[in-house]
Amino acid sequence: MTNLSASDLTTLTVLIDGQPRGRLATTAKTVERLRKTLAEVIGDAAATVIDRAMVCETFGGAEAILKAALKGKTADDPVPVETARMGAPDTAAPAQTSDAQRRRTKATAAMDAAKTGTLPVPPDFSAPTHARFRGKLEGLIALAERGDIEGLRDVTINPVSSSPKALARYRDLCVTALQARTEVTG
């Protein structure tokens, strides 16, 4: 159907009217909510715009298509769609930090800490989803506490889902932190 994730589709929906939204049960329902929200703003042209956005390979492409459609619709209205929906025209909406920006900030902070030799906090694998990866996480923690850089590098992780991706990030941060420690101690 689309290369965009449900999270990407929700972000696009929020872009239209500025209303915070939660996750829906399926991607199909998320697409339908996006269609409905866009139709409320730009009318019948929404179907064509959504169809074009859904075939984009990246979120940025879909976002550009949506912004172009919104810009074209608001030509007779001097107030941007986000501001018009959120408050009075003369009141600027406060800057909101997106989930992606927060994740980037946390990732940057973790990398900066690792570069100073601080071992990262292990990811929280208490949810049932992560059950089969807890053993591998414990192994990574043990290797990191021992300072075994080569052992950490030798751990094979296939990052195909959220759990192994978190493991790979943790391992890489541990390697960076341990290398920084060895450079300081000589």
HURADA-V67601 format. One record per pair of residues at least 24 apart in sequence whose ideal C-beta (glycine too) atoms are under 8 Angstrom apart, sorted by the first residue. I is the first residue (numbers start at 0). GAP is how many residues later the second one is. If there is no record, write none. Layout:
i=I gap=GAP
i=I gap=GAP
This chain:
i=0 gap=26
i=0 gap=27
i=0 gap=30
i=0 gap=53
i=1 gap=25
i=1 gap=29
i=1 gap=52
i=1 gap=53
i=2 gap=53
i=2 gap=54
i=2 gap=55
i=3 gap=49
i=3 gap=50
i=3 gap=52
i=3 gap=55
i=3 gap=58
i=5 gap=24
i=6 gap=92
i=7 gap=51
i=7 gap=54
i=8 gap=24
i=8 gap=25
i=10 gap=48
i=10 gap=87
i=10 gap=88
i=10 gap=89
i=11 gap=41
i=11 gap=47
i=11 gap=50
i=11 gap=51
i=11 gap=54
i=12 gap=24
i=14 gap=48
i=14 gap=51
i=14 gap=52
i=14 gap=55
i=14 gap=67
i=15 gap=25
i=15 gap=50
i=15 gap=54
i=15 gap=65
i=16 gap=24
i=16 gap=64
i=16 gap=65
i=16 gap=68
i=17 gap=63
i=17 gap=64
i=17 gap=65
i=17 gap=67
i=17 gap=68
i=17 gap=75
i=18 gap=66
i=37 gap=28
i=37 gap=31
i=40 gap=29
i=40 gap=32
i=40 gap=40
i=41 gap=27
i=41 gap=28
i=41 gap=30
i=41 gap=31
i=44 gap=24
i=44 gap=28
i=106 gap=62
i=109 gap=63
i=110 gap=62
i=110 gap=65
i=112 gap=64
i=113 gap=59
i=113 gap=60
i=113 gap=62
i=113 gap=63
i=113 gap=66
i=114 gap=61
i=114 gap=62
i=114 gap=65
i=115 gap=61
i=115 gap=64
i=116 gap=60
i=116 gap=61
i=116 gap=63
i=116 gap=64
i=116 gap=67
i=117 gap=59
i=118 gap=25
i=118 gap=26
i=118 gap=54
i=118 gap=55
i=118 gap=58
i=118 gap=59
i=119 gap=50
i=119 gap=53
i=119 gap=54
i=119 gap=57
i=121 gap=48
i=122 gap=43
i=122 gap=44
i=122 gap=46
i=122 gap=47
i=124 gap=38
i=124 gap=41
i=128 gap=33
i=128 gap=34
i=129 gap=33
i=131 gap=31
i=132 gap=30
i=132 gap=31
i=132 gap=34
i=135 gap=31
i=136 gap=30
i=136 gap=33
i=139 gap=27
i=139 gap=30
i=139 gap=31
i=139 gap=34
i=142 gap=31
i=143 gap=30
i=143 gap=33
i=143 gap=34
i=146 gap=31
i=146 gap=34
i=148 gap=26
i=148 gap=29
i=148 gap=30
i=148 gap=33
i=151 gap=26
